[in-house]
Amino acid sequence: MQPVFGLYTHIQANRRKSIVLVAGLFGLVFLVTFAVALLVRGLVGGDDAFAGHVAGAWRDLLWASPVVIVATGAWVIGAYHLHQWIIDAVTGARAIGPADDPRLHDLLENLCISRGMTMPHLKILETEALNAYASGLTRDQSTITVTRGLLDHLDDAELEAVLAHELTHIRNEDVRLMVVAVIVAGIIAFVGELIFRGGRDVRISSRTSDSDRKRGGGGALAAILVALLIISVAWGLSQLIRYAISRSREFMADAGAVELTKNPDALISALLKIQGRGELQGVPSGIMEMCVDNPNSGFIDLFASHPPIEDRIDALVRHAGGHRPVVSAPAVESGAETPAIEASPWGPASA
């Protein structure tokens, strides 16, 4: 199992990297504030040249910085207290106790005892999709939610591996980081949507008359266009940062699951069953990014919140001593059914 520990030591490096990325998200908030100030200057700033609009926007940013910090902090604090309620309201997940599902409760309890962790709350989502996610910004709030489909289609060893994956997210504070990243990126998306929706009703040409262009060299129009460009770029970067944080941590959670269960084959088998069957209908992208798998990650790899399951399985094979299940040969007898995947030839899964 030494390769597992070798991969797991990368967690600290990824944690430092993620802190830098989240700091970058906060930096984007100030960048968007500057862009909004520049946009307002361009719309109502008269006949100033472009440099004059930029200088005025910088002054506005300095003046508005305390307000931006307080507003961003209030947004984060509100999400801190309400995010679990919002997630449950959107997904329809409900809390369950030991009597509701003894199998699930016992598997998670054993994992927590082995790691010396406080038992997270358990919730279930009534859907046939195969997925699970962890939520909660503090250890007291920590919750693991699993779908009905996951419980019905995974055996004990596979379910234990998925629970260990989510428990590792909690242990490594991935959940807190992802929630903060989604919150801050949400600020940028919210501001951007307000501006671009409002822009439909604004006639830019009416704010930049011929006399304005002669006196200011088209500075107002240039300020407006640059502001809109900055907001667009900031939005794109905020999404890339969100996805980069999630991708880097899925490998770490897989490694942590193997460290807990000592059974990479069970996690590989679980991922193969989940692959292509994890979509939660009607669930926002921010919640899907916290799931074991996000099948709707994006149209290109840069916009994928999760690495492909095939890449995760390859990492488990290369670094954790895992093995791919053997695909059965077609049955020779007429009418005989061929199982999709044989049982693992490396022995029974550990409980």
Summary of the structure (lengths in Angstrom):
residues: 351
radius of gyration: 24.8
end to end distance: 17.0
largest distance: 88.0
contacts: 1167
relative contact order: 0.15
helix: 66%
strand: 5%
